Amino acid sequence: MPTCPDCDVSMEPVDHQTSYGGDGVRIETSGGVLGALDLKGTHLDAYLCPECNLVRFYAD
């Protein structure tokens, strides 16, 4: 579990989705057909600090 860099407390996992109703946030990898169809990429996990509400994303 990551620790908040500002508060030094454990961050909590939180759910997230894109504004268009997708399955979450991904970072792009190589293109190709799967990339063009938005079926390729590394999903990101979101963590929230319960003290200061900082949200950070980490790659799977």
Number of C-alpha atoms within 10 A of each C-alpha: 8 15 14 21 11 10 13 11 14 16 22 15 16 12 9 14 10 10 9 7 7 10 11 15 18 18 10 13 10 10 13 10 10 11 13 10 9 13 12 17 15 14 16 16 17 18 23 20 22 14 13 11 11 14 15 16 14 11 11 8
